[in-house]
Amino acid sequence: MKTRIRALLLAAVLVLTMTTGVLAAPASQKLTVEADHKAGTTVVSLTLSGAAGVTNGRLVVTYDPKLVTLVDSEECLSCGTSSVNRDTAGTAALAWVGSQLTGAETLVWKLTFQTVAGAAQDVTYQATATELYAGATALDPAS
């Protein structure tokens, strides 16, 4: 009888623990882009929030190369390895593996652009999380 009660209590604790873990899971990931303009230079910062468990992924930023030139790229995350591809004018991509992002907002990537002489001042920067993974499990970057 005592063994049966202990088994039921253990089962109840396991179910409660699993339910709490599901309820405490972070909301969907959110990619935020902020731009800071100063005298012909713009610094674009990308952050991921709600990204607990994300271990690797790929971010892409597109811009109009007739209006701005990408002059610097700084990765601001702790990971096993990362790579920035900026060989195609108008596109920069950051791929990384081996990170352990937390659920808190995490600065991932900072890009510095120089305005092209005589170009319009209004520039649109579009950022997309094209791939996100938690280990081998693909996450929905659209979320």
C-alpha positions as a Markdown table, in Angstrom:
| # | Residue | x | y | z |
|---|---|---|---|---|
| 1 | Met | 0.0 | 0.0 | 0.0 |
| 2 | Lys | 2.8 | 2.5 | 1.0 |
| 3 | Thr | 4.6 | 1.6 | -2.3 |
| 4 | Arg | 1.5 | 2.3 | -4.3 |
| 5 | Ile | 1.0 | 5.7 | -2.6 |
| 6 | Arg | 4.6 | 6.6 | -3.1 |
| 7 | Ala | 4.3 | 5.7 | -6.8 |
| 8 | Leu | 1.2 | 7.9 | -7.2 |
| 9 | Leu | 2.9 | 10.8 | -5.4 |
| 10 | Leu | 6.0 | 10.4 | -7.6 |
| 11 | Ala | 3.8 | 10.3 | -10.7 |
| 12 | Ala | 1.9 | 13.5 | -9.5 |
| 13 | Val | 5.2 | 15.3 | -8.9 |
| 14 | Leu | 6.5 | 14.3 | -12.4 |
| 15 | Val | 3.3 | 15.5 | -14.1 |
| 16 | Leu | 3.4 | 18.8 | -12.1 |
| 17 | Thr | 7.1 | 19.3 | -13.0 |
| 18 | Met | 6.5 | 18.7 | -16.7 |
| 19 | Thr | 3.4 | 21.0 | -16.7 |
| 20 | Thr | 5.3 | 23.7 | -14.9 |
| 21 | Gly | 8.2 | 23.4 | -17.5 |
| 22 | Val | 5.7 | 23.8 | -20.3 |
| 23 | Leu | 4.0 | 26.8 | -18.7 |
| 24 | Ala | 7.4 | 28.4 | -18.0 |
| 25 | Ala | 8.7 | 27.9 | -21.6 |
| 26 | Pro | 9.5 | 31.3 | -23.2 |
| 27 | Ala | 7.2 | 32.9 | -25.7 |
| 28 | Ser | 8.1 | 33.0 | -29.3 |
| 29 | Gln | 11.3 | 34.5 | -30.4 |
| 30 | Lys | 11.2 | 38.2 | -31.4 |
| 31 | Leu | 13.8 | 39.9 | -33.6 |
| 32 | Thr | 14.1 | 43.6 | -33.0 |
| 33 | Val | 16.0 | 46.1 | -35.1 |
| 34 | Glu | 17.0 | 49.6 | -33.9 |
| 35 | Ala | 18.8 | 52.2 | -35.8 |
| 36 | Asp | 20.9 | 55.1 | -34.3 |
| 37 | His | 21.7 | 57.9 | -36.8 |
| 38 | Lys | 24.7 | 60.2 | -36.2 |
| 39 | Ala | 26.3 | 62.5 | -38.8 |
| 40 | Gly | 26.2 | 60.4 | -41.9 |
| 41 | Thr | 26.6 | 57.1 | -40.0 |
| 42 | Thr | 23.9 | 54.7 | -38.9 |
| 43 | Val | 24.4 | 51.9 | -36.4 |
| 44 | Val | 21.8 | 49.1 | -36.7 |
| 45 | Ser | 21.5 | 46.8 | -33.7 |
| 46 | Leu | 19.7 | 43.5 | -33.9 |
| 47 | Thr | 18.4 | 41.8 | -30.7 |
| 48 | Leu | 16.7 | 38.5 | -30.1 |
| 49 | Ser | 14.3 | 38.2 | -27.2 |
| 50 | Gly | 12.5 | 35.2 | -25.9 |
| 51 | Ala | 15.3 | 33.1 | -27.4 |
| 52 | Ala | 16.0 | 30.7 | -24.6 |
| 53 | Gly | 17.5 | 27.5 | -25.9 |
| 54 | Val | 18.4 | 28.8 | -29.3 |
| 55 | Thr | 21.7 | 27.2 | -30.2 |
| 56 | Asn | 22.3 | 28.3 | -33.8 |
| 57 | Gly | 20.7 | 30.3 | -36.6 |
| 58 | Arg | 21.1 | 32.8 | -39.4 |
| 59 | Leu | 20.1 | 36.4 | -39.5 |
| 60 | Val | 19.9 | 38.4 | -42.8 |
| 61 | Val | 19.9 | 42.2 | -43.1 |
| 62 | Thr | 19.0 | 43.9 | -46.4 |
| 63 | Tyr | 19.5 | 47.5 | -47.3 |
| 64 | Asp | 19.9 | 49.7 | -50.4 |
| 65 | Pro | 23.6 | 49.9 | -51.4 |
| 66 | Lys | 22.9 | 53.0 | -53.5 |
| 67 | Leu | 22.1 | 54.8 | -50.2 |
| 68 | Val | 24.5 | 53.3 | -47.7 |
| 69 | Thr | 27.7 | 51.3 | -47.5 |
| 70 | Leu | 28.3 | 48.7 | -44.8 |
| 71 | Val | 31.6 | 49.6 | -43.1 |
| 72 | Asp | 31.7 | 47.5 | -40.0 |
| 73 | Ser | 30.0 | 44.4 | -38.5 |
| 74 | Glu | 30.3 | 43.4 | -34.9 |
| 75 | Glu | 29.0 | 40.1 | -33.5 |
| 76 | Cys | 28.0 | 40.5 | -29.8 |
| 77 | Leu | 27.1 | 37.0 | -28.8 |
| 78 | Ser | 29.0 | 34.2 | -27.1 |
| 79 | Cys | 29.0 | 31.1 | -29.3 |
| 80 | Gly | 31.2 | 28.3 | -30.6 |
| 81 | Thr | 31.7 | 30.0 | -34.0 |
| 82 | Ser | 30.1 | 32.6 | -36.2 |
| 83 | Ser | 30.5 | 33.9 | -39.7 |
| 84 | Val | 29.4 | 37.1 | -41.4 |
| 85 | Asn | 28.9 | 37.2 | -45.2 |
| 86 | Arg | 28.8 | 40.6 | -46.7 |
| 87 | Asp | 30.0 | 39.8 | -50.2 |
| 88 | Thr | 26.7 | 40.7 | -51.9 |
| 89 | Ala | 25.9 | 44.4 | -52.0 |
| 90 | Gly | 22.7 | 45.1 | -50.2 |
| 91 | Thr | 22.8 | 42.0 | -48.0 |
| 92 | Ala | 24.7 | 41.0 | -44.9 |
| 93 | Ala | 24.2 | 37.6 | -43.2 |
| 94 | Leu | 25.3 | 36.3 | -39.8 |
| 95 | Ala | 25.3 | 32.6 | -39.1 |
| 96 | Trp | 26.3 | 31.2 | -35.7 |
| 97 | Val | 26.5 | 27.8 | -34.0 |
| 98 | Gly | 27.1 | 26.7 | -30.4 |
| 99 | Ser | 25.3 | 29.6 | -28.5 |
| 100 | Gln | 23.3 | 29.2 | -25.4 |
| 101 | Leu | 21.0 | 32.2 | -25.6 |
| 102 | Thr | 18.9 | 33.0 | -22.5 |
| 103 | Gly | 15.3 | 34.1 | -22.4 |
| 104 | Ala | 16.5 | 37.7 | -21.8 |
| 105 | Glu | 17.0 | 40.1 | -24.6 |
| 106 | Thr | 20.4 | 39.4 | -26.1 |
| 107 | Leu | 22.3 | 41.7 | -28.4 |
| 108 | Val | 23.3 | 39.6 | -31.3 |
| 109 | Trp | 24.7 | 41.8 | -34.1 |
| 110 | Lys | 25.7 | 45.4 | -34.7 |
| 111 | Leu | 26.2 | 46.9 | -38.2 |
| 112 | Thr | 27.6 | 50.3 | -39.0 |
| 113 | Phe | 26.6 | 52.0 | -42.3 |
| 114 | Gln | 28.0 | 55.1 | -43.9 |
| 115 | Thr | 25.6 | 57.2 | -46.0 |
| 116 | Val | 26.6 | 57.5 | -49.6 |
| 117 | Ala | 27.4 | 61.1 | -50.6 |
| 118 | Gly | 24.3 | 62.8 | -52.0 |
| 119 | Ala | 22.0 | 59.9 | -51.2 |
| 120 | Ala | 18.6 | 60.3 | -49.6 |
| 121 | Gln | 18.6 | 60.2 | -45.9 |
| 122 | Asp | 15.6 | 57.8 | -45.5 |
| 123 | Val | 17.0 | 54.2 | -45.6 |
| 124 | Thr | 15.1 | 51.1 | -44.9 |
| 125 | Tyr | 16.9 | 48.2 | -43.2 |
| 126 | Gln | 15.1 | 44.9 | -43.2 |
| 127 | Ala | 16.2 | 42.1 | -40.8 |
| 128 | Thr | 15.0 | 38.5 | -41.0 |
| 129 | Ala | 15.8 | 35.4 | -38.9 |
| 130 | Thr | 16.0 | 32.9 | -41.8 |
| 131 | Glu | 16.9 | 30.0 | -39.6 |
| 132 | Leu | 16.8 | 29.3 | -35.8 |
| 133 | Tyr | 17.6 | 26.0 | -34.1 |
| 134 | Ala | 17.4 | 24.5 | -30.6 |
| 135 | Gly | 20.0 | 21.8 | -31.0 |
| 136 | Ala | 18.8 | 19.7 | -34.0 |
| 137 | Thr | 15.2 | 21.0 | -33.8 |
| 138 | Ala | 14.3 | 23.7 | -36.3 |
| 139 | Leu | 12.3 | 26.6 | -34.8 |
| 140 | Asp | 9.8 | 28.7 | -36.7 |
| 141 | Pro | 11.7 | 31.9 | -37.5 |
| 142 | Ala | 8.4 | 33.5 | -38.6 |
| 143 | Ser | 7.2 | 33.4 | -34.9 |
